[in-house]
Amino acid sequence: MDLFEQYETLPQPVKTILDKYAEMENDYEACGNLVNELNTVGYTCEYGLDADPFNLRRIMKKGDLYFFEEIERFSTDEGMNSADFSLTEHGKFLIGQQMLILEHNDKDIVMTFVLTGMQGGTRAVYECIYTDLDTEL
């Protein structure tokens, strides 16, 4: 889901950054700066040869909690590009896998999640304990 299409649901810090760059002409330098600023608030996007930003999404951050479905979705359609990440599950537990690892298929990017419990009795909750995305994008 491209969050550019859901501007009204975004947190104010993200809106402030997007508004700042909406007033500028799109070029590679501005797009690179946009990505860098979005990273500081836990978001990122991509841009093409036309320097038109797209695919705004939240990035996985160390210490944040995620449902299994969010992690799985990131590996299939919300990653840096579709299906760029492989998801492996380790340590079967009663309510889910004890550890999940997302690895980028081409780049040296890894994210590790540990099962922390359940929400509502049906949804496994994981904490991101390591991610290269905090420092690399």
CORZI-V43988 format. One record per backbone hydrogen bond with DSSP energy under -1.0 kcal/mol. NH is the residue of the N-H (numbers start at 1). CO is the residue of the C=O. If there is no record, write none. Layout:
# CORZI-V43988
nh->NH co->CO
nh->NH co->CO
This chain:
# CORZI-V43988
nh->3 co->56
nh->5 co->2
nh->6 co->3
nh->9 co->6
nh->10 co->7
nh->15 co->11
nh->16 co->12
nh->17 co->13
nh->18 co->14
nh->19 co->15
nh->20 co->16
nh->21 co->17
nh->22 co->18
nh->31 co->27
nh->32 co->28
nh->33 co->29
nh->34 co->30
nh->35 co->31
nh->36 co->32
nh->37 co->33
nh->38 co->34
nh->39 co->35
nh->41 co->38
nh->42 co->39
nh->43 co->38
nh->44 co->57
nh->46 co->54
nh->51 co->48
nh->54 co->46
nh->57 co->44
nh->59 co->42
nh->63 co->128
nh->64 co->61
nh->66 co->126
nh->68 co->124
nh->71 co->67
nh->72 co->68
nh->73 co->69
nh->74 co->70
nh->75 co->71
nh->77 co->73
nh->78 co->73
nh->83 co->76
nh->84 co->81
nh->86 co->103
nh->88 co->101
nh->90 co->99
nh->93 co->96
nh->98 co->91
nh->99 co->90
nh->100 co->113
nh->101 co->88
nh->102 co->111
nh->103 co->86
nh->104 co->109
nh->105 co->84
nh->109 co->107
nh->111 co->102
nh->112 co->130
nh->113 co->100
nh->114 co->127
nh->115 co->98
nh->116 co->125
nh->117 co->125
nh->119 co->123
nh->122 co->119
nh->123 co->119
nh->125 co->117
nh->126 co->66
nh->127 co->114
nh->128 co->64
nh->129 co->112
nh->130 co->112
nh->132 co->110
nh->135 co->132
nh->136 co->132
